[in-house]
Amino acid sequence: MEEVNRLPAGMRRFNELDLARPFFLRFCGASSAIVLGFFFLAWFVFSTTNSPLMALFSLLPSLPLVWWLYQSTSLLHVPLAVDLNHPFMDGDPMGKSVVMIQMVDGSWIDLGNGRVRLAEDDLLDGCNLVRDNDDYTHIGHFSRHPMTHRGIKKQVVILNQALALRDAVNGEEDTIEEARRRERLDTGLLDRSWMEEETEIEIDPDGIISKFRGE
């Protein structure tokens, strides 16, 4: 697999797509609630102490808390990119589709054929990405988080959905249903986080695939 330091022209990061906007809006809502809560705390401190400095100090912790929330929300940092022919995009596919992922070192890799899954890294911290085949072919160092990390597992679900949709565009035999079966094996026992409680992941591959098939 060839690695590149930057995305080729025509590739779009997942978090830049309209499909990922609900994750960002949910983060904005949670962040606003945090800031508003600290604002009321600062107002209470000022009203009881009449000290602007004390009120300011009570407001400051909201900033690192919002930053921590941003950093820890895995669906805001999905290391995935697709081209213009992928169903994640709004337009109709005009040719073969490509899916790329970003590794820990910042390099981008074309995922090629087959689904992916996580594997422990015995040498480095975190986990590797491997092919979901009999040999578990090594792809690369995917994350510094352990493979049991809930957010990383959710990222891999999105990767496999993107691969299933890419294969549908490219005429490959693997199906959306088979990818979903593997996703359920990976995520069925996971607890939902308070930022991701409405659905497992709010992407509907069937709706996207039926759109470009004209169903």
C-alpha positions as CSV (number, residue, x, y, z in Angstrom):
1,M,0.0,0.0,0.0
2,E,1.4,3.4,-1.0
3,E,1.4,6.1,1.7
4,V,1.2,9.8,1.0
5,N,1.8,12.7,3.3
6,R,-1.2,14.7,2.1
7,L,-4.6,13.9,0.5
8,P,-4.6,13.8,-3.3
9,A,-6.7,16.4,-5.1
10,G,-10.4,15.6,-5.1
11,M,-10.4,13.8,-1.7
12,R,-12.6,15.1,1.1
13,R,-12.2,14.4,4.8
14,F,-15.2,12.8,6.4
15,N,-15.6,15.6,9.0
16,E,-15.9,18.1,6.1
17,L,-19.0,16.3,4.7
18,D,-22.6,17.2,5.3
19,L,-23.0,13.7,6.5
20,A,-20.9,14.4,9.6
21,R,-22.6,17.7,10.5
22,P,-24.9,16.2,13.1
23,F,-21.9,15.2,15.2
24,F,-20.5,18.7,15.1
25,L,-23.9,20.2,15.9
26,R,-24.3,17.9,18.9
27,F,-20.8,18.9,20.1
28,C,-21.8,22.6,19.8
29,G,-24.9,22.0,21.8
30,A,-23.0,20.3,24.6
31,S,-20.4,23.0,24.6
32,S,-23.0,25.7,24.8
33,A,-24.6,24.0,27.8
34,I,-21.2,23.8,29.5
35,V,-20.4,27.4,28.9
36,L,-23.8,28.5,30.0
37,G,-23.6,26.6,33.2
38,F,-20.3,28.2,34.0
39,F,-21.7,31.6,33.1
40,F,-24.4,31.2,35.7
41,L,-21.8,30.0,38.2
42,A,-19.8,33.1,37.5
43,W,-22.9,35.3,37.9
44,F,-23.7,33.7,41.2
45,V,-20.1,34.2,42.4
46,F,-20.2,37.9,41.4
47,S,-23.6,38.4,43.0
48,T,-22.4,37.0,46.3
49,T,-18.8,38.4,46.4
50,N,-19.1,41.5,44.2
51,S,-15.7,40.5,42.8
52,P,-15.2,40.5,39.0
53,L,-11.9,38.7,39.4
54,M,-13.5,35.8,41.4
55,A,-16.3,35.6,38.8
56,L,-13.7,35.4,36.0
57,F,-11.8,32.7,37.7
58,S,-15.0,30.7,38.1
59,L,-15.7,31.0,34.4
60,L,-12.2,30.0,33.1
61,P,-12.5,26.2,33.7
62,S,-15.2,26.1,31.0
63,L,-12.5,26.6,28.3
64,P,-10.3,23.5,29.0
65,L,-13.5,21.5,29.6
66,V,-14.8,22.3,26.1
67,W,-11.4,21.6,24.6
68,W,-11.3,18.2,26.4
69,L,-14.8,17.4,25.1
70,Y,-13.7,18.3,21.6
71,Q,-10.6,16.1,21.8
72,S,-12.4,13.1,23.3
73,T,-15.4,13.1,20.9
74,S,-14.1,10.5,18.4
75,L,-16.8,11.1,15.8
76,L,-15.3,14.6,15.3
77,H,-12.0,13.1,14.3
78,V,-12.7,10.2,12.0
79,P,-9.5,9.7,10.0
80,L,-11.3,9.0,6.8
81,A,-11.4,10.6,3.3
82,V,-13.5,9.8,0.2
83,D,-13.5,11.0,-3.3
84,L,-16.2,12.7,-5.3
85,N,-17.6,9.3,-6.6
86,H,-18.3,8.0,-3.1
87,P,-22.0,7.9,-2.0
88,F,-21.0,9.9,1.1
89,M,-20.8,12.9,-1.3
90,D,-23.9,14.6,-2.7
91,G,-23.3,14.0,-6.4
92,D,-23.8,11.0,-8.5
93,P,-20.7,8.7,-9.0
94,M,-19.0,9.1,-12.4
95,G,-16.4,6.4,-12.0
96,K,-14.5,4.2,-9.5
97,S,-14.5,5.4,-5.9
98,V,-11.6,5.5,-3.4
99,V,-11.5,5.4,0.4
100,M,-8.4,6.5,2.3
101,I,-7.5,6.6,6.0
102,Q,-5.0,8.5,8.0
103,M,-2.5,6.7,10.3
104,V,-1.0,7.9,13.6
105,D,2.1,9.2,11.8
106,G,-0.1,11.5,9.6
107,S,0.3,9.5,6.4
108,W,-2.8,8.6,4.2
109,I,-3.3,5.1,2.8
110,D,-5.7,3.9,0.1
111,L,-7.6,1.1,1.9
112,G,-8.0,-1.0,-1.2
113,N,-10.1,-4.1,-1.2
114,G,-11.7,-5.7,1.9
115,R,-13.1,-4.7,5.2
116,V,-11.0,-3.7,8.2
117,R,-10.8,-4.4,12.0
118,L,-8.7,-3.5,15.0
119,A,-5.8,-5.5,16.4
120,E,-3.6,-4.9,19.5
121,D,-0.2,-3.5,18.9
122,D,2.3,-5.3,21.1
123,L,5.2,-2.9,20.4
124,L,3.6,0.6,20.3
125,D,0.8,2.1,22.4
126,G,-2.6,1.8,20.9
127,C,-3.9,-0.5,18.1
128,N,-3.4,-1.4,14.5
129,L,-5.7,-1.6,11.6
130,V,-5.8,-5.0,9.8
131,R,-7.7,-6.7,7.0
132,D,-10.8,-8.5,8.1
133,N,-9.6,-11.8,6.5
134,D,-8.2,-15.1,7.6
135,D,-4.6,-13.7,7.9
136,Y,-5.5,-10.3,9.5
137,T,-3.2,-8.6,7.1
138,H,-1.5,-5.7,8.7
139,I,-2.4,-2.2,7.4
140,G,-0.8,0.2,9.8
141,H,-0.7,1.8,13.3
142,F,-4.2,3.3,13.5
143,S,-4.6,4.9,16.9
144,R,-2.9,5.5,20.2
145,H,-6.0,4.4,22.0
146,P,-6.4,0.7,22.9
147,M,-8.6,-1.4,20.6
148,T,-11.2,-1.6,23.4
149,H,-11.8,2.2,23.2
150,R,-15.4,2.8,22.4
151,G,-14.8,5.8,20.2
152,I,-12.2,4.0,18.1
153,K,-14.6,1.1,17.5
154,K,-17.2,3.6,16.3
155,Q,-14.7,5.0,13.9
156,V,-14.0,1.6,12.4
157,V,-17.8,1.1,12.0
158,I,-17.8,4.3,9.8
159,L,-14.7,3.0,7.9
160,N,-16.4,-0.2,7.0
161,Q,-19.6,1.5,6.0
162,A,-17.6,3.7,3.7
163,L,-15.9,0.7,2.2
164,A,-19.2,-1.2,1.7
165,L,-20.6,1.8,-0.2
166,R,-17.4,2.2,-2.2
167,D,-17.7,-1.4,-3.2
168,A,-21.3,-1.0,-4.3
169,V,-20.2,1.9,-6.6
170,N,-17.3,-0.1,-7.9
171,G,-19.3,-3.2,-8.6
172,E,-17.6,-5.4,-6.0
173,E,-19.4,-8.5,-4.6
174,D,-19.3,-7.6,-0.9
175,T,-22.6,-6.2,0.3
176,I,-23.8,-3.6,2.8
177,E,-25.6,-6.3,4.7
178,E,-22.4,-8.3,5.2
179,A,-20.6,-5.2,6.4
180,R,-23.4,-4.4,8.8
181,R,-23.2,-8.0,10.3
182,R,-19.5,-7.4,11.0
183,E,-20.2,-4.0,12.5
184,R,-22.8,-5.5,14.9
185,L,-20.2,-8.0,16.1
186,D,-17.8,-5.2,16.8
187,T,-20.2,-2.7,18.4
188,G,-23.1,-4.7,19.8
189,L,-21.8,-4.8,23.4
190,L,-20.7,-1.2,23.5
191,D,-22.3,1.3,25.8
192,R,-23.4,4.5,24.2
193,S,-21.6,7.7,25.4
194,W,-23.7,10.7,26.4
195,M,-22.6,12.4,23.2
196,E,-23.7,9.5,21.0
197,E,-26.9,8.2,22.7
198,E,-29.5,8.6,20.0
199,T,-28.3,5.9,17.6
200,E,-25.3,3.7,17.3
201,I,-24.0,5.9,14.4
202,E,-26.3,8.2,12.5
203,I,-25.4,7.1,9.0
204,D,-27.9,5.2,6.9
205,P,-26.0,3.3,4.2
206,D,-29.2,1.8,2.7
207,G,-30.6,5.3,2.1
208,I,-27.4,6.5,0.4
209,I,-27.0,3.4,-1.7
210,S,-30.6,3.3,-2.9
211,K,-30.3,7.0,-3.9
212,F,-27.5,6.4,-6.4
213,R,-29.1,3.1,-7.6
214,G,-32.3,5.1,-8.3
215,E,-34.5,2.8,-6.1
